[in-house]
Amino acid sequence: MPFATGPRGCIGFNFALGEVKVLLPELVYRYEFFKEGEEAVTYDPEFQLIRPMNFYVRAKKRTSWPEKSKDAKKIAEDYKEGEKPRV
């Protein structure tokens, strides 16, 4: 039976999923990520899940941010006006 299914599912699953949904956008917003090296990514064939063997990433703190999209500006305006944001 997969993780967090059935009558004895882990109650921390939804909490952990919520944390990921908050943390990941924060990291992407604050840092730029770059793949280290030019070679193709290889995977461990003996591992049950997908595990890259040579995938290295560098993070650089952003000093400037990309321009907001038109949809993001509209959602922000709707939110300020008290409307429920459309997604």
C-alpha positions in Angstrom: 0.0 0.0 0.0 1.5 3.4 -0.9 2.5 6.0 1.6 -0.4 7.8 3.3 -3.2 5.6 2.0 -5.6 3.4 3.8 -7.0 3.5 7.3 -3.5 3.7 8.9 -2.1 6.4 6.7 0.5 8.7 8.0 -1.1 11.9 9.4 2.1 13.9 8.7 1.9 13.4 5.0 -0.4 16.4 4.4 1.7 18.5 6.7 4.9 17.6 4.9 3.2 18.2 1.5 2.1 21.7 2.7 5.6 22.5 3.9 7.0 21.6 0.4 4.4 23.8 -1.3 5.5 26.7 0.8 9.3 26.1 0.9 9.9 25.2 -2.8 8.4 28.5 -4.2 10.4 30.5 -1.6 13.6 28.8 -2.7 12.9 29.4 -6.4 12.0 33.1 -5.6 15.1 33.8 -3.6 17.8 31.8 -5.5 18.8 31.0 -9.1 19.7 27.4 -9.6 22.4 26.2 -12.1 23.3 22.6 -13.1 26.9 22.0 -12.5 28.7 20.4 -15.5 27.7 19.7 -19.0 27.6 15.9 -19.1 24.3 14.0 -19.3 22.6 12.9 -16.1 23.0 9.2 -15.3 20.8 7.2 -12.9 21.5 4.4 -10.5 19.9 1.3 -12.1 20.1 -0.7 -8.8 18.1 1.8 -6.8 14.3 1.3 -6.7 13.4 5.0 -7.1 14.9 7.5 -9.6 18.3 8.6 -8.1 20.6 10.6 -10.3 24.3 9.8 -9.7 25.9 12.9 -11.2 23.4 15.7 -10.8 24.9 18.6 -9.0 23.3 22.0 -8.6 24.6 25.4 -7.5 22.4 28.1 -6.0 23.1 31.8 -6.3 21.1 34.4 -4.2 19.1 36.6 -6.5 19.9 40.3 -6.6 17.2 41.1 -9.1 13.9 39.4 -9.9 12.2 38.6 -13.2 9.3 40.8 -14.4 5.9 39.5 -13.1 3.7 38.0 -15.7 0.4 39.7 -16.7 -1.6 36.9 -14.9 0.4 37.4 -11.7 -0.3 41.1 -11.8 -4.0 40.5 -12.3 -4.2 38.0 -9.4 -2.3 40.5 -7.1 -4.8 43.3 -8.1 -7.8 41.0 -7.5 -6.4 40.0 -4.1 -5.9 43.6 -3.0 -9.5 44.4 -4.0 -10.7 41.6 -1.8 -11.8 39.3 -4.6 -11.1 35.6 -4.4 -8.0 35.1 -6.7 -8.6 33.2 -9.9 -6.1 30.4 -10.5 
